[in-house]
Amino acid sequence: MTEKQKKRISKMTNKSFLWGVAAASLTWAISLYLYWNLSRSTSPTGISGRPPMSGKGTGEHAGHLQNRFDTADKSRYHFKQKYDRFLREKEKRRISHRLVDEMHPMLPNGTDEFGMVQNSEEQFIRDIGYRKHAFNVLVSNKLGPFRAIPDTRHKLCRQQAYDKVLPAASIVMCFYNEHLETLVRSITTVLRRTPAYLLKELILVDDYSDYDELKDGLEPALQRIRSDKVRLLRNGDREGLMRSRVYGARNATGDVLIFLDSHIEVNQDWIEPLLARIKHNRTILAMPVIDIINSDTFVYTASPLVRGGFNWGLHFKWDNLPTGSLEHETDFVGPFRSPTMAGGLFAIERAYFRELGEYDMGMDVWGGENLEISFRAWQCGGSIELLPCARIGHVFRKRRPYGSPNGQDTMIRNSLRLAHVWMDDYLRYFLEQQPHARTVDYGDVSDRKQLRERLQCQSFAWYVQNIYPQLRVPGQSKSGDDGEATQPKFEPWHSRKRNYIGSFQIRLTNTSLCLTTEADSEKSLWKKGSALALQPCLRVKHQTWYETERSELVLGQLLCLDAPSSATKGRPKLNKCHEMGGDQAWKHRKTSGTPIYNIASGSCLMVKNIRKGSPVALDLCVNSPRSTWDLLSS
């Protein structure tokens, strides 16, 4: 290579190097400029930190330029906000993972574990959900807008043939501060399990809900459902269930009205039996069987065939069917006459609903309306029938999550209204049960008494004698068979027979420590309220747990393991078995290294330290050596 060629190559190399430096410098300059723009702090004077252009010397052109600058600044500002939020959340997760040490979320293994509370966010969702809605919204959220449920009908129901020509129904679903995901599932299940030609419309009546998720999120959720049969009506003030239902009914166009609650799931072929029965006789109020959706787990289970009754305090109750009602298999198809109905779910011809007087518009919020329409139907020429082939699941809450706007006891007030209109001299039995009702103002009922006269209704004595003879009238002795099926007599709780499906010791994984009482003695088996602790494993009665078909864990076949209502309050203890599930229902995977979690609280058994005598508590369901257990078969 000549000297000239060497100089030329050296010159080219120097140029390349200079161009590289220039490019790098430009890149750094652009990066610094962008970083400076993103990092500028905001101030009350404007988005970008500089005062807005105003006052002398600012013309139209300056304002236009300012708008362009502000638009760009706003865009950068919102980007920075989102990015900063992302970094903060990332840091929170990093700190959270460091704090929980070896723990990480327990992966769900089937829908039974949807209730597991695996982190603080889920704990918050669950706790606030119970306060606002009185059921487990964490599980409801995980179920999504639609799910498969068991077909709980009798096998003969699947063989029933119904008329091809049936009246079309308008479904009226009223709600107040309902959980959005649960409401969406209620709507979706109706749309997907109802033949389109039988569903005229689904009318939603929002009784002036004040939750933001319903104000802002319901319409978008309905748009995602994409059904032109759903109509949303919103009350301009809180009206209560009765007036809201009438409002929905007056806006309906179907031949039949079906009233449904907003936390339900309809079952297979649910609507045909109701419509067919009303086509047979327009004066029938047709009831489905109301299956149970557990408020803690959302597990769907079949209800037995029972009918509606009441006591003299005017509280609705379920009664067994009269003796002899189910002698043959074909009897399970029904229908069965029912003295009253629960009121949340039933069908009625729309024209007949108007003729019968709709609802008492003087009743407030909730309570008593189901008995009022039940008495009125029977006394005024109609009837109530239970149709076992129509099944609808309903979330049975342990309490009502809201009261009346003014704090009034609307149940007593509404009951007084119906008693004064429909019960004649039998009113005195209600007042004997509810003596404080004598001083309650129940409003004007003259228009309802005029309705009774216009419809030429029967007396309440006729109703008791002909429709509900099983009701015991105070002061009257009962003789002979009253037609009511007898209830089984239970043995004392400590000797009650249970269906046990397994027995085992519960040992903390990779240790020789087992779950038992703190006292670690056979005497503690009888002591209600005993707390639990880890003790050296021994093949003894007071360390042997028995599992029942109800998912109870019974220590020594005597007392059940009972959880507090929240993982943050109290410890699990031994208590009398109440056989109601919830805080005494426990799930595990029947394998080594399983979590053991309580259905009601959503939390898992855990120890703070791995040592003898360490107390057992409930905590978030995370995979940790302190919360995994082996089941040692006895």
C-alpha positions as CSV (number, residue, x, y, z in Angstrom):
1,M,0.0,0.0,0.0
2,T,1.4,3.4,-1.0
3,E,1.8,6.3,1.3
4,K,-0.9,8.2,-0.6
5,Q,-3.4,5.3,-0.1
6,K,-2.6,5.2,3.7
7,K,-3.2,9.0,4.1
8,R,-6.6,8.6,2.2
9,I,-7.7,5.8,4.5
10,S,-6.7,7.7,7.6
11,K,-8.6,10.7,6.4
12,M,-11.8,8.6,5.8
13,T,-11.4,7.0,9.3
14,N,-11.2,10.4,10.9
15,K,-14.3,11.6,9.0
16,S,-16.2,8.5,10.1
17,F,-15.2,9.1,13.7
18,L,-16.3,12.7,13.6
19,W,-19.6,11.8,12.0
20,G,-20.1,9.1,14.8
21,V,-19.4,11.7,17.5
22,A,-21.8,14.1,15.9
23,A,-24.6,11.5,15.7
24,A,-24.0,10.5,19.3
25,S,-24.0,14.1,20.4
26,L,-27.3,14.8,18.5
27,T,-28.9,11.6,20.1
28,W,-27.9,12.7,23.6
29,A,-29.1,16.3,22.9
30,I,-32.5,15.0,21.7
31,S,-32.8,12.6,24.7
32,L,-31.9,15.4,27.2
33,Y,-34.5,17.7,25.5
34,L,-37.2,15.0,25.8
35,Y,-36.3,14.2,29.4
36,W,-36.3,18.0,30.3
37,N,-39.8,18.3,28.7
38,L,-41.1,15.2,30.5
39,S,-39.6,16.3,33.8
40,R,-40.9,19.8,34.1
41,S,-43.1,20.1,37.1
42,T,-46.7,21.4,36.9
43,S,-47.9,24.5,38.7
44,P,-51.2,26.3,39.3
45,T,-50.4,28.7,36.5
46,G,-50.5,26.2,33.7
47,I,-49.8,22.6,32.6
48,S,-46.2,23.3,31.5
49,G,-45.1,25.3,34.5
50,R,-45.1,28.7,32.7
51,P,-47.8,31.3,33.1
52,P,-50.5,31.4,30.5
53,M,-50.1,34.1,27.8
54,S,-52.5,36.8,28.7
55,G,-52.7,40.5,29.3
56,K,-51.2,43.2,27.0
57,G,-49.5,42.1,23.9
58,T,-51.2,38.8,23.5
59,G,-53.2,38.7,20.3
60,E,-55.2,36.0,18.5
61,H,-52.0,34.6,16.9
62,A,-50.3,34.3,20.3
63,G,-53.3,32.5,21.8
64,H,-53.3,30.1,18.9
65,L,-49.7,29.3,19.4
66,Q,-50.3,28.9,23.1
67,N,-53.0,26.4,22.5
68,R,-50.6,24.4,20.3
69,F,-47.9,24.5,23.0
70,D,-50.5,23.6,25.7
71,T,-51.8,20.6,23.6
72,A,-48.3,19.3,23.2
73,D,-47.5,19.9,26.9
74,K,-50.7,18.2,28.0
75,S,-49.8,15.2,25.9
76,R,-46.3,14.9,27.4
77,Y,-47.7,15.6,30.9
78,H,-50.3,12.8,30.7
79,F,-47.7,10.4,29.3
80,K,-45.4,11.2,32.2
81,Q,-48.2,10.7,34.6
82,K,-49.0,7.3,33.2
83,Y,-45.3,6.3,33.2
84,D,-44.7,7.5,36.7
85,R,-47.8,5.6,37.9
86,F,-46.4,2.5,36.2
87,L,-43.0,2.9,37.9
88,R,-44.7,3.4,41.3
89,E,-46.8,0.3,40.9
90,K,-43.7,-1.6,39.7
91,E,-41.8,-0.5,42.8
92,K,-44.8,-1.4,45.1
93,R,-44.8,-4.9,43.6
94,R,-41.0,-5.2,44.0
95,I,-41.2,-4.2,47.7
96,S,-44.2,-6.4,48.2
97,H,-42.4,-9.4,46.8
98,R,-39.4,-8.6,49.0
99,L,-41.6,-8.3,52.1
100,V,-43.3,-11.7,51.6
101,D,-39.9,-13.3,51.3
102,E,-40.3,-16.8,49.9
103,M,-44.1,-16.4,49.3
104,H,-45.8,-16.1,46.0
105,P,-49.5,-16.3,45.0
106,M,-51.1,-19.7,45.2
107,L,-52.3,-20.6,41.7
108,P,-56.0,-21.4,41.6
109,N,-56.8,-25.1,41.0
110,G,-60.4,-24.9,39.8
111,T,-63.4,-22.7,40.6
112,D,-63.5,-23.9,44.2
113,E,-60.4,-21.8,44.9
114,F,-61.8,-18.6,43.3
115,G,-62.4,-17.4,46.8
116,M,-58.7,-17.6,47.9
117,V,-57.4,-14.3,48.9
118,Q,-53.9,-14.2,47.5
119,N,-52.7,-10.6,48.0
120,S,-53.7,-7.4,49.8
121,E,-55.5,-6.1,46.7
122,E,-57.8,-9.2,46.7
123,Q,-58.3,-8.8,50.4
124,F,-59.4,-5.2,49.9
125,I,-61.8,-6.2,47.1
126,R,-63.3,-9.0,49.2
127,D,-63.7,-6.9,52.4
128,I,-65.2,-3.8,50.7
129,G,-67.4,-6.1,48.6
130,Y,-68.9,-7.7,51.7
131,R,-69.6,-4.3,53.2
132,K,-71.2,-2.9,50.1
133,H,-73.0,-5.9,48.7
134,A,-73.1,-8.6,51.5
135,F,-71.6,-11.2,49.2
136,N,-68.2,-12.2,47.9
137,V,-67.5,-9.9,45.0
138,L,-64.0,-11.3,44.6
139,V,-65.4,-14.7,43.5
140,S,-68.1,-13.0,41.4
141,N,-65.5,-11.0,39.5
142,K,-63.5,-14.2,38.8
143,L,-66.6,-16.0,37.5
144,G,-67.1,-13.5,34.7
145,P,-70.3,-12.6,32.8
146,F,-71.4,-16.2,32.2
147,R,-70.7,-19.7,33.5
148,A,-72.0,-23.2,33.3
149,I,-74.3,-24.3,36.2
150,P,-75.7,-27.7,37.0
151,D,-79.1,-28.6,35.6
152,T,-81.0,-29.1,38.9
153,R,-84.4,-30.2,37.5
154,H,-85.9,-33.6,37.9
155,K,-85.1,-35.9,35.0
156,L,-88.8,-35.9,34.0
157,C,-88.7,-32.2,33.4
158,R,-86.3,-32.8,30.5
159,Q,-89.0,-34.9,28.8
160,Q,-91.7,-32.3,29.1
161,A,-93.2,-30.9,25.9
162,Y,-94.6,-27.3,25.8
163,D,-96.8,-25.5,23.4
164,K,-94.8,-24.1,20.5
165,V,-96.9,-21.0,20.6
166,L,-96.4,-19.3,24.0
167,P,-96.9,-15.6,25.1
168,A,-93.7,-13.5,24.9
169,A,-92.4,-12.1,28.1
170,S,-91.1,-8.8,29.3
171,I,-88.5,-9.4,32.1
172,V,-88.3,-6.6,34.7
173,M,-85.1,-6.5,36.7
174,C,-84.9,-3.7,39.3
175,F,-81.7,-2.9,41.2
176,Y,-80.2,-0.5,43.6
177,N,-76.4,-0.3,44.1
178,E,-76.0,-3.8,42.7
179,H,-72.5,-5.2,42.1
180,L,-71.8,-4.5,38.4
181,E,-70.2,-7.9,37.5
182,T,-73.1,-9.8,39.2
183,L,-75.7,-7.6,37.5
184,V,-74.0,-8.2,34.1
185,R,-74.0,-12.0,34.8
186,S,-77.7,-11.8,35.7
187,I,-78.5,-10.1,32.4
188,T,-76.3,-12.4,30.3
189,T,-77.7,-15.6,31.8
190,V,-81.2,-14.5,30.9
191,L,-80.2,-13.6,27.3
192,R,-78.3,-16.8,26.7
193,R,-80.7,-19.2,28.3
194,T,-84.0,-17.8,27.0
195,P,-85.3,-18.6,23.5
196,A,-85.2,-15.3,21.6
197,Y,-88.8,-15.7,20.4
198,L,-90.1,-15.9,24.0
199,L,-88.2,-12.8,25.2
200,K,-89.8,-9.6,24.2
201,E,-87.4,-7.4,26.2
202,L,-85.3,-7.2,29.4
203,I,-86.1,-4.0,31.2
204,L,-83.6,-2.8,33.8
205,V,-84.8,-0.3,36.3
206,D,-82.0,1.5,38.3
207,D,-83.6,2.8,41.5
208,Y,-81.3,5.9,41.7
209,S,-78.1,4.0,42.5
210,D,-75.2,6.1,43.7
211,Y,-72.2,3.8,43.0
212,D,-69.9,5.2,40.3
213,E,-69.5,1.8,38.7
214,L,-73.2,1.8,37.9
215,K,-73.3,5.4,36.9
216,D,-70.3,5.3,34.5
217,G,-69.8,1.6,33.8
218,L,-73.3,0.1,33.2
219,E,-73.9,1.5,29.7
220,P,-70.5,0.4,28.4
221,A,-71.1,-3.0,29.8
222,L,-74.5,-3.2,28.1
223,Q,-72.9,-2.2,24.8
224,R,-70.5,-5.1,25.1
225,I,-73.5,-7.4,25.6
226,R,-74.8,-6.3,22.2
227,S,-78.4,-7.0,22.6
228,D,-81.2,-4.8,21.3
229,K,-83.6,-6.4,23.8
230,V,-82.1,-4.8,26.9
231,R,-83.6,-1.4,27.9
232,L,-82.3,0.7,30.8
233,L,-84.6,3.0,32.8
234,R,-83.2,5.1,35.6
235,N,-85.3,6.6,38.4
236,G,-84.8,10.3,39.1
237,D,-85.1,9.6,42.8
238,R,-85.1,6.6,45.2
239,E,-88.5,5.0,44.8
240,G,-88.1,1.5,46.3
241,L,-88.8,-1.9,44.9
242,M,-92.6,-1.7,44.5
243,R,-92.7,1.6,42.6
244,S,-89.7,0.6,40.5
245,R,-91.4,-2.6,39.4
246,V,-94.6,-0.8,38.5
247,Y,-92.5,1.7,36.5
248,G,-90.9,-1.2,34.6
249,A,-94.2,-3.0,34.1
250,R,-95.9,0.1,32.7
251,N,-93.1,0.5,30.2
252,A,-93.3,-3.2,29.2
253,T,-94.9,-4.5,26.0
254,G,-94.8,-8.3,26.4
255,D,-97.9,-10.4,27.2
256,V,-96.3,-11.7,30.4
257,L,-94.3,-9.9,33.1
258,I,-91.5,-11.8,34.8
259,F,-90.0,-10.1,37.8
260,L,-86.4,-11.1,38.6
261,D,-83.9,-10.0,41.2
262,S,-80.5,-8.6,40.0
263,H,-78.3,-11.3,41.5
264,I,-79.7,-14.4,39.8
265,E,-78.8,-17.1,37.2
266,V,-81.5,-18.8,35.3
267,N,-81.3,-22.5,34.5
268,Q,-82.0,-24.6,31.5
269,D,-85.5,-24.3,29.9
270,W,-86.6,-22.0,32.8
271,I,-89.1,-19.8,31.0
272,E,-91.3,-22.4,29.1
273,P,-93.0,-23.9,32.2
274,L,-93.9,-20.4,33.5
275,L,-95.3,-19.2,30.2
276,A,-97.2,-22.4,29.5
277,R,-98.9,-22.3,32.9
278,I,-100.0,-18.7,32.4
279,K,-101.3,-19.6,29.0
280,H,-103.3,-22.4,30.6
281,N,-104.8,-19.9,33.1
282,R,-104.2,-16.2,33.0
283,T,-104.9,-15.7,36.7
284,I,-102.0,-17.9,37.9
285,L,-99.0,-16.2,39.4
286,A,-96.2,-18.7,38.5
287,M,-93.2,-19.3,40.7
288,P,-89.9,-21.0,39.8
289,V,-88.0,-23.1,42.3
290,I,-85.4,-20.8,43.7
291,D,-82.0,-22.6,43.8
292,I,-79.3,-21.4,46.1
293,I,-76.2,-19.5,45.0
294,N,-73.9,-19.4,48.1
295,S,-73.1,-15.8,49.0
296,D,-69.5,-16.7,50.0
297,T,-68.5,-19.1,47.2
298,F,-71.2,-18.6,44.5
299,V,-71.5,-22.4,44.3
300,Y,-74.9,-23.2,42.7
301,T,-76.9,-25.9,44.5
302,A,-80.4,-27.3,44.1
303,S,-83.2,-26.3,46.5
304,P,-85.7,-28.8,47.8
305,L,-89.3,-28.6,46.7
306,V,-90.9,-26.3,49.3
307,R,-93.7,-23.7,49.3
308,G,-94.2,-20.3,50.7
309,G,-95.8,-19.6,54.1
310,F,-95.7,-16.9,56.8
311,N,-96.0,-16.4,60.6
312,W,-98.1,-14.0,62.5
313,G,-95.2,-11.5,62.6
314,L,-95.8,-11.4,58.8
315,H,-92.4,-12.8,58.1
316,F,-92.2,-15.0,55.0
317,K,-91.0,-18.6,55.6
318,W,-90.5,-21.8,53.6
319,D,-92.8,-24.7,54.4
320,N,-92.6,-28.4,53.4
321,L,-95.1,-29.6,50.9
322,P,-98.2,-31.2,52.4
323,T,-97.9,-34.9,53.2
324,G,-98.6,-37.1,50.1
325,S,-97.5,-34.4,47.6
326,L,-94.6,-36.5,46.3
327,E,-95.8,-40.1,46.4
328,H,-95.0,-40.8,42.7
329,E,-92.1,-39.8,40.5
330,T,-94.4,-37.9,38.2
331,D,-95.4,-35.7,41.1
332,F,-92.0,-34.0,41.0
333,V,-93.1,-32.1,37.8
334,G,-95.8,-30.3,39.7
335,P,-97.4,-27.8,39.8
336,F,-98.0,-27.2,43.5
337,R,-100.3,-24.6,45.1
338,S,-98.4,-22.2,47.4
339,P,-100.1,-19.9,50.0
340,T,-97.4,-17.2,49.5
341,M,-94.4,-16.5,47.5
342,A,-90.9,-15.1,48.2
343,G,-91.7,-12.3,45.8
344,G,-88.3,-11.8,44.1
345,L,-89.0,-14.1,41.2
346,F,-92.4,-14.8,39.6
347,A,-94.4,-14.4,36.4
348,I,-97.8,-12.9,35.8
349,E,-99.9,-11.9,32.8
350,R,-99.3,-8.2,32.2
351,A,-103.0,-7.3,31.8
352,Y,-103.9,-9.4,34.8
353,F,-101.2,-7.6,36.8
354,R,-102.9,-4.3,36.1
355,E,-106.4,-5.7,36.8
356,L,-105.2,-7.1,40.2
357,G,-103.9,-3.7,41.2
358,E,-100.2,-3.9,40.4
359,Y,-98.3,-3.1,43.7
360,D,-99.3,-0.9,46.6
361,M,-97.6,2.3,45.6
362,G,-97.8,3.6,49.2
363,M,-95.3,0.9,50.3
364,D,-91.7,2.1,50.7
365,V,-88.3,0.6,49.6
366,W,-88.7,-3.1,50.5
367,G,-90.6,-5.6,52.7
368,G,-94.1,-7.0,52.9
369,E,-94.9,-6.6,49.2
370,N,-94.6,-10.4,48.6
371,L,-97.3,-11.2,51.2
372,E,-99.5,-8.4,50.1
373,I,-99.7,-9.6,46.5
374,S,-100.0,-13.2,47.7
375,F,-103.0,-12.5,49.9
376,R,-104.5,-10.3,47.2
377,A,-104.1,-13.0,44.5
378,W,-105.7,-15.7,46.5
379,Q,-108.5,-13.6,48.0
380,C,-109.4,-11.9,44.7
381,G,-109.8,-15.0,42.4
382,G,-106.2,-15.8,41.4
383,S,-103.8,-18.4,42.6
384,I,-100.0,-19.0,43.2
385,E,-98.3,-22.1,41.8
386,L,-94.8,-23.5,42.2
387,L,-93.4,-25.0,39.0
388,P,-90.5,-27.4,39.8
389,C,-89.3,-27.6,36.1
390,A,-88.5,-23.8,36.2
391,R,-85.3,-23.3,38.2
392,I,-83.5,-20.0,38.9
393,G,-80.5,-19.6,41.2
394,H,-80.5,-16.7,43.6
395,V,-77.7,-15.3,45.8
396,F,-79.1,-15.5,49.3
397,R,-77.3,-12.9,51.4
398,K,-77.0,-13.0,55.2
399,R,-78.2,-9.4,55.5
400,R,-79.5,-6.5,53.4
401,P,-76.6,-4.2,52.6
402,Y,-78.8,-1.1,52.6
403,G,-81.7,0.4,54.5
404,S,-84.3,3.1,53.7
405,P,-83.2,6.6,52.9
406,N,-84.7,8.1,56.1
407,G,-83.9,5.1,58.3
408,Q,-87.5,4.1,58.7
409,D,-88.4,0.4,59.3
410,T,-90.2,-0.1,56.0
411,M,-90.9,-3.8,56.8
412,I,-93.1,-2.8,59.7
413,R,-94.8,0.1,57.9
414,N,-95.5,-2.0,54.8
415,S,-96.7,-4.9,56.8
416,L,-99.2,-2.6,58.6
417,R,-100.5,-1.5,55.3
418,L,-101.2,-5.0,54.0
419,A,-102.6,-6.1,57.4
420,H,-105.1,-3.2,57.5
421,V,-106.3,-3.9,54.0
422,W,-106.4,-7.7,53.7
423,M,-106.4,-9.4,57.1
424,D,-109.7,-8.2,58.7
425,D,-109.9,-9.2,62.4
426,Y,-106.7,-11.3,62.1
427,L,-104.8,-8.0,62.3
428,R,-104.8,-8.4,66.0
429,Y,-102.5,-11.4,65.8
430,F,-99.9,-9.4,63.9
431,L,-100.1,-6.5,66.5
432,E,-99.6,-9.1,69.3
433,Q,-96.4,-10.2,67.6
434,Q,-95.3,-6.7,66.8
435,P,-96.7,-4.4,69.6
436,H,-94.5,-1.5,68.6
437,A,-96.2,-1.4,65.2
438,R,-99.3,0.2,66.9
439,T,-97.6,3.6,67.0
440,V,-96.2,3.5,63.4
441,D,-97.8,5.7,60.8
442,Y,-98.7,3.5,57.8
443,G,-100.2,6.2,55.6
444,D,-103.5,6.2,53.7
445,V,-104.8,2.8,52.5
446,S,-108.3,3.9,51.4
447,D,-107.5,3.4,47.7
448,R,-106.3,-0.2,48.4
449,K,-109.5,-0.9,50.4
450,Q,-111.5,0.4,47.4
451,L,-109.6,-2.0,45.2
452,R,-110.6,-4.9,47.4
453,E,-114.2,-3.9,47.2
454,R,-114.1,-3.4,43.4
455,L,-112.5,-6.9,42.9
456,Q,-115.1,-8.5,45.3
457,C,-112.4,-10.3,47.2
458,Q,-112.8,-13.0,49.8
459,S,-112.2,-12.6,53.6
460,F,-109.0,-13.4,55.3
461,A,-110.8,-16.1,57.2
462,W,-111.6,-17.8,53.9
463,Y,-107.9,-17.6,53.0
464,V,-106.8,-19.2,56.2
465,Q,-109.4,-22.0,56.0
466,N,-109.1,-22.8,52.3
467,I,-105.6,-21.9,51.3
468,Y,-103.4,-22.1,54.4
469,P,-105.2,-24.4,56.9
470,Q,-101.8,-25.5,58.2
471,L,-101.3,-22.0,59.8
472,R,-102.0,-22.3,63.5
473,V,-104.3,-19.5,64.7
474,P,-103.4,-18.4,68.3
475,G,-105.8,-19.8,70.8
476,Q,-107.0,-22.6,68.6
477,S,-106.0,-26.2,69.3
478,K,-104.8,-28.4,66.5
479,S,-106.3,-31.9,66.1
480,G,-105.5,-34.7,63.7
481,D,-103.3,-34.5,60.7
482,D,-103.0,-30.9,59.4
483,G,-101.5,-32.1,56.1
484,E,-98.1,-30.6,56.8
485,A,-95.0,-32.8,56.4
486,T,-93.3,-33.3,59.8
487,Q,-89.8,-32.1,60.3
488,P,-87.2,-34.6,61.4
489,K,-86.2,-34.4,65.1
490,F,-82.4,-33.9,65.4
491,E,-80.3,-35.5,68.0
492,P,-78.1,-33.4,70.4
493,W,-75.4,-31.6,68.6
494,H,-72.6,-33.6,70.2
495,S,-74.0,-36.9,69.0
496,R,-75.5,-35.9,65.7
497,K,-74.7,-38.3,62.9
498,R,-72.7,-36.9,60.1
499,N,-71.6,-38.3,56.8
500,Y,-67.8,-38.5,57.1
501,I,-65.8,-38.9,53.9
502,G,-62.3,-39.1,55.4
503,S,-60.1,-38.9,58.5
504,F,-56.5,-37.7,58.8
505,Q,-53.9,-35.8,60.8
506,I,-53.0,-32.4,59.4
507,R,-49.2,-32.0,59.5
508,L,-47.2,-28.9,58.5
509,T,-45.3,-30.0,55.4
510,N,-41.6,-31.1,56.0
511,T,-42.1,-31.1,59.8
512,S,-43.3,-33.5,62.5
513,L,-45.8,-30.9,63.8
514,C,-49.5,-31.4,63.6
515,L,-52.6,-29.2,63.9
516,T,-54.5,-29.5,67.1
517,T,-55.7,-27.4,70.1
518,E,-53.3,-25.3,72.1
519,A,-54.0,-27.4,75.2
520,D,-53.1,-30.6,73.2
521,S,-55.4,-32.8,75.3
522,E,-58.5,-34.8,74.8
523,K,-60.4,-32.6,77.2
524,S,-60.0,-29.7,74.8
525,L,-62.1,-31.5,72.2
526,W,-65.2,-30.6,74.3
527,K,-64.2,-27.0,74.9
528,K,-65.9,-24.6,72.4
529,G,-63.7,-21.6,71.5
530,S,-60.4,-23.5,71.7
531,A,-57.7,-22.0,69.5
532,L,-55.3,-24.1,67.5
533,A,-51.5,-24.6,67.5
534,L,-48.8,-26.8,66.3
535,Q,-47.9,-29.8,68.5
536,P,-45.7,-32.9,67.9
537,C,-47.6,-35.4,65.8
538,L,-49.1,-38.3,67.8
539,R,-51.7,-40.9,66.8
540,V,-54.3,-39.7,69.2
541,K,-58.0,-38.7,69.1
542,H,-57.3,-35.0,69.8
543,Q,-55.1,-34.8,66.7
544,T,-57.5,-36.6,64.3
545,W,-59.6,-34.5,62.0
546,Y,-62.7,-35.9,60.3
547,E,-64.0,-34.3,57.0
548,T,-67.7,-34.3,56.2
549,E,-69.5,-34.1,52.9
550,R,-70.3,-30.5,53.8
551,S,-66.5,-29.8,53.8
552,E,-66.4,-29.4,57.6
553,L,-63.3,-30.3,59.5
554,V,-64.4,-31.9,62.8
555,L,-61.8,-32.5,65.5
556,G,-62.3,-35.9,67.2
557,Q,-65.8,-36.1,65.7
558,L,-67.0,-33.4,68.2
559,L,-66.4,-29.7,67.3
560,C,-66.0,-28.0,63.9
561,L,-63.1,-25.8,62.8
562,D,-64.7,-22.3,62.6
563,A,-63.1,-19.3,60.9
564,P,-63.5,-15.6,61.8
565,S,-65.3,-13.5,59.2
566,S,-62.0,-11.9,58.0
567,A,-58.5,-13.0,57.8
568,T,-57.4,-9.8,59.6
569,K,-59.7,-10.4,62.7
570,G,-59.3,-13.3,65.1
571,R,-58.1,-16.8,64.8
572,P,-59.8,-20.0,63.8
573,K,-61.3,-21.9,66.7
574,L,-63.4,-25.0,67.5
575,N,-67.1,-24.4,67.7
576,K,-70.4,-26.2,67.5
577,C,-71.1,-27.5,64.0
578,H,-73.9,-25.4,62.6
579,E,-74.0,-27.2,59.2
580,M,-74.5,-24.0,57.3
581,G,-71.1,-24.0,55.4
582,G,-69.4,-20.7,55.1
583,D,-67.1,-20.1,58.1
584,Q,-67.1,-23.9,58.7
585,A,-66.4,-25.0,55.2
586,W,-62.8,-25.7,54.2
587,K,-61.2,-26.7,51.0
588,H,-57.9,-28.5,50.2
589,R,-56.4,-30.4,47.2
590,K,-56.2,-33.8,48.9
591,T,-52.5,-33.9,48.1
592,S,-49.3,-33.3,50.0
593,G,-48.3,-29.7,50.3
594,T,-51.8,-28.4,50.0
595,P,-53.2,-25.1,51.3
596,I,-56.3,-25.4,53.5
597,Y,-58.5,-22.4,52.9
598,N,-61.8,-21.3,54.4
599,I,-64.6,-20.6,52.0
600,A,-66.2,-17.7,53.9
601,S,-63.0,-15.7,54.7
602,G,-61.1,-16.7,51.6
603,S,-58.0,-17.1,53.7
604,C,-55.7,-20.0,54.5
605,L,-54.4,-21.7,57.6
606,M,-50.9,-20.4,58.4
607,V,-48.4,-20.4,61.3
608,K,-46.1,-17.5,62.1
609,N,-43.2,-19.7,63.2
610,I,-42.4,-23.3,62.5
611,R,-42.0,-24.6,66.1
612,K,-43.9,-26.4,68.8
613,G,-46.8,-24.4,70.2
614,S,-46.9,-21.9,67.3
615,P,-50.4,-20.5,67.1
616,V,-52.4,-21.2,63.9
617,A,-54.1,-18.2,62.2
618,L,-55.6,-17.2,58.9
619,D,-53.7,-15.2,56.3
620,L,-53.4,-14.5,52.6
621,C,-53.3,-17.7,50.5
622,V,-49.6,-17.7,49.5
623,N,-47.3,-20.6,48.8
624,S,-45.1,-20.8,51.8
625,P,-43.6,-23.5,54.1
626,R,-45.8,-22.0,56.8
627,S,-49.1,-22.6,55.0
628,T,-48.8,-25.9,53.2
629,W,-50.0,-29.1,54.9
630,D,-50.0,-32.9,54.5
631,L,-53.1,-34.9,55.2
632,L,-51.9,-38.2,56.9
633,S,-54.6,-40.8,56.6
634,S,-55.7,-42.4,59.9
